[in-house]
Amino acid sequence: MNTPTGITHRAIETLRAAINGDGAFLSDVPAAAIDAVVALAGPDAGTPLLSVKVRHLGGALARPAPGGGAQPKIDAGYLIFAAGFTPTPGLPGAVRAHAHTLKDALGGWHAGYDYYNFQETPAPAGAVLPAASDHRRQPIKARYDPGQAIISAHPVWSARSGHAHDHAAQDPEGERS
């Protein structure tokens, strides 16, 4: 089936699968953090990363939104996201490894949790939500998804599901076991 632009859905899925990366919330980005980014992803780094972005957050994202759900605000000053093009079988692992090395190098400035949309590798819900948000999420998940029909790269098991809370066993590709 073709899209209005003539690109097949299979081509879109192939392209989507040909990009890997990862991201993290940062509490601060001092000069030492910038130096770490340049050393690992700058022009002389020899990295397979195609793009590394540091975005300033704050403003409306930092203020609680009325009715904002389980995570009504973001308590992080910055977001970093690193990605690379992975059209051949050997590249996804290399890109993921470089993205993780970059995240690890910035660990001293990590905000303490990440955000679902910028966490590209499987992680428990506690890694992508602050504790208060995870606490608000649990009864919602238990009420509206007691059978665990909604599955993602970030398991959000309810306390009543019979699974160990937020510690579902997964393989490296994110499949539930």
C-alpha positions, -999 to 999 in steps of 0.1 A, spaced: 0 0 0 13 34 -9 11 66 11 -1 99 -7 36 106 -14 40 72 -32 63 58 -4 52 23 7 44 16 43 71 -11 42 96 15 32 85 37 61 88 8 85 123 -1 71 135 35 75 120 37 110 139 5 119 171 19 105 175 46 132 186 38 167 194 61 196 186 70 232 180 100 254 180 113 289 168 141 311 196 162 326 194 185 356 222 207 344 246 211 315 278 227 328 310 231 308 322 197 319 291 181 304 296 199 271 332 188 271 321 152 276 296 154 247 322 169 224 348 143 234 323 114 227 303 128 198 322 157 183 338 159 149 370 140 160 352 113 180 348 86 154 313 79 165 285 63 145 261 89 160 245 111 133 228 135 156 233 146 193 209 173 205 208 190 238 175 208 244 166 233 271 135 226 290 117 245 317 89 271 312 55 254 309 71 219 311 83 227 346 49 239 359 23 214 370 -5 212 344 -41 209 359 -53 175 349 -19 167 336 -21 130 345 5 109 361 33 132 351 20 168 352 54 184 349 90 177 340 116 184 367 146 185 344 164 214 329 176 197 297 171 168 274 198 151 254 190 127 226 216 109 204 208 88 173 224 72 143 214 57 110 216 19 111 210 5 76 232 -26 81 231 -54 107 262 -44 126 253 -8 131 224 -9 156 246 -23 183 273 2 177 249 31 177 232 19 209 266 14 226 277 49 217 244 65 228 247 46 261 284 56 266 273 92 261 245 89 286 268 72 311 293 100 307 266 125 316 254 104 346 266 131 371 240 155 356 212 130 351 178 142 364 170 109 381 144 97 356 138 99 318 108 103 296 91 75 276 94 93 243 132 97 246 140 63 262 146 41 232 158 10 250 136 -11 273 134 3 308 112 -2 338 85 25 344 105 36 375 133 47 352 111 69 330 88 84 357 96 102 389 85 83 420 54 105 426 43 101 390 48 63 392 27 62 424 -1 81 406 2 58 376 -2 25 395 -40 28 403 -47 40 368 -29 11 353 -46 -14 377 -81 1 369 -79 5 331 -54 -23 321 -58 -51 347 -51 -78 320 -19 -61 309 -31 -57 273 -11 -25 268 26 -35 262 55 -12 255 92 -10 257 86 3 293 66 -23 313 41 -7 337 28 -36 356 3 -29 383 9 -41 418 -21 -65 414 -9 -80 381 12 -108 396 43 -95 380 72 -80 400 64 -43 399 84 -26 371 109 -53 368 96 -75 339 122 -97 324 131 -86 289 155 -96 263 178 -70 247 153 -63 219 126 -54 245 104 -85 242 85 -95 274 93 -129 288 
